[in-house]
Amino acid sequence: MVKFFNEKPLYSVSEITKILDAELSTAFADIFVEGEVGDCAKSKSGHIYFKLKDEEASIKVVIFRNAALKIAFSIENGMLLIVRGRISLYQKTGDLQLYADYAEPSGIGALQMKIEQAKKNLQKDGLTDPQRKRKIPPYPRCVGVVTSLEGAAIRDFISILKRRGAAIDVIIACAAVQGKDSVQELKNGLKKLYERRDVDIIVITRGGGSMEDLMSFNDESLARLLAESPIPTISAVGHEIDTVLTDLTADLRAPTPSAAAEIISQSYFSLRNDLINSEKKIAEAMRNILYLKNTKLTIFDEKRGARTLIWKIEKLEERRDRSFNFNVGLKKILNLEQIAVSISKRLSPSAIYSNHLNTQKRVKTIYETILSKINSKLELLESNFNGKVQMIQERSPMNILSRGYAIVKNREGKAIKRSLDVELNEILKVILFEGELKVKVEEKSS
């Protein structure tokens, strides 16, 4: 029986909440609501409780266990969601609630959400830690490549190796790079290469494509298998702007398949250029030496050639014939004949040939000495270069950041060293080893 107060119906609390619940359940029996997740909690029984909110309001949401099991991602605070369900009034507390049976990410797609969840799992297990990354061997003899034989990636990869003169064997583990069976084929290809002892580097690669095309390389199980590789690995997937999960767990990320080939062959390419330059220097040195020796031989021929000898002998005979004093002339002639004989011996073909052989031996000795000194100099330069590279790497800011440090800058790009250099509510940029953060100063201390 309805009661009245001042000629108007008088309801008890339970009566009005029942009426409101019935009205709400009828009017909002199947609706979609979008909002940001807050105060998310998951019970031991599998139910999920959270609030959906925007800038002006919030509503409580409940997803019971059976519905929660059908959601393929983890609901977390700060996530933008679209949920479907019915509005009801929880009569015991008078709270308005949305009982949801479906949810999907809003803003970023479900694929991206799946990737982000897998990335967090890999980071949690330390598989993306820079400290576990191995160095790529500078002079590999054999490279294993997991990719499709039909794509441009393998053609570009081999073409770069040939063009740069790298004498590297390539073993291809064929696998589909997209589609239903691609993940399993990629994993099988890796496992086959893991068993080989002649492979120095493993490259997993494919050309560019859409996010859906690259999803095989965003598979968490594939990324984990790559992290378990006993051989140093390179992930070279897509174009420069693409980043996939295998990039995070490989020892090195290359932006493209061609870039991976350039990285692998860099030491060979540099060595080849050094040898070419050394050959040019040696050839130039030899040309200079031969030119000098040839000049000396030419001067020798001009001064001590056969014509000069004949001319001298003719002069001696002429002087001998003109001598008035037979005794004096005879003595002079005898002396001149002795000189002529000595000169003839020194300019005989056998003497000239012997001198030529001695010159060749000296040129050969000089050539071998120059070559030895150049090789020693190259070894010293390479040792000094490697030492400087190591020193630069050790002092690199990125190396410091990889150990957990960060660089803080204001909007003008100036590095912040003291708390006195910033103001409250000022926006700062925090540079990490991977990525950047924008933060707002809410409190500071000296």
C-alpha positions, 0 to 999 in steps of 0.5 A: 500500500502506497503511503502519502506525505503532504499528498505525495507518495512516500517511498522507503529506501528499498522501494525507491532503489528497486524502482530506479534499478528497474528503470535503469536496467530497462533503459540501459540494458545494452550500452557502450561506454568509453572512459579511462580505467582507474582504481582497478582491482582483481579479486581472487575469484577472478572478478575485475572491479574498476572505475571508468572516468573522464574529466567530469564524472566516473562510474563503477564497473564490474566484470565477472569471472566468466566474462573476464576470461574472454578478454585477451589483454590485461586491464590496467589503470590509465588504459582507455577502454570501450566496455559493453554492458548494462546499467544497474543500481546496487541497492545496498549502497545506492551506487550506480554500476555498469556490469560489463561483459566485453571490453576492448582498447580505445585509441590504440588498437587491440594489436598494439595493446597485445604488443605492449603487454608482451613487451612488458612481460619481456622487460619484466623477465630482463630479456630486453636488458642492454647488459645481456646484449652480446657483441657481433663478431667483426669477422664472421665466416658464416651467417645464418639467415631466417627469412623467406626466399621469395622476399626482397630482403634476402636478395638485398642482404646477399647483394650488399655482402657481394658488393662490399667484398665480404667472403662470408658464407650464407646459410638460409633457413627458409620460413614464411614471414607472415600468415597463419604458420609463419611464427612456427616456421620462424621458430623452426628456422631459428632452432635449426641454426642453433644446432649448427657449429659453423654459424657465427651470426644469426639474422632474422629478417624481412622487408617492410609492411603494415602492423598486421604484416609484421605481427609474426615478429611481435610474437612473444614466444618468438622473441623469447626463443631469439633471446635464448640463442647461443649465437649472437643475433641481429633482428632486421625487420621492416623499415627504419620506422618499424620496431618489433619485439624481436628487435628488443630481444636480439643482440642488435637491431638493424633498421633494414635487411640491407643495414644488417648486411652492412653491419656484418661486412663493415670490418671486411669492407674497412680491411679491403679499403685499407689493403687497397690504399696500402697497395697504392702506397707501395706501388707509388713507393716502388715507382719512385725507387725505380725512377731513381735507380733508372736515373742513376743507370742513365747517368752511368750509361752517359758517362761510362758508355761504350762511345765515351770509351772509344772516344778516349782511346782515339784521343790516346792514339792521336796523342801517341802519334804526335809525340816527338820524344819517343821515350817520353811518348812511349811511356805516356802511351804505355800509361794511357794503354794501362788506363784504357785497359782498366776502363775497358774492364770496368765497362765490359758487358759482364761488369755492367750486367753484374752491376745491374743484378746488384741494383735489382737485389737492392731494389727488392730489399728496399721493396720488402723493407717498405712493405714490412714497415707499412704492415707494421704501421697498419697493425699499429693504427688498427690497434690504436683505433680499436683502443680509441673506439673502446674508450669512446664506447666506455665514455658514451653518455648512452652507456651511462644511461644504460646503467639506470641514470637519466638526463633531465632538461628544461624546455630550452634544452638546458641540463638540470643539475640542481633543484634550484634551477627549476620551478614548481609546475615546470615541465621537464624532459627526462631522457632515458636509455630507451625513450623519453618522459615529460614530467611536471615538477610538483615538489622540490627540495634543496 
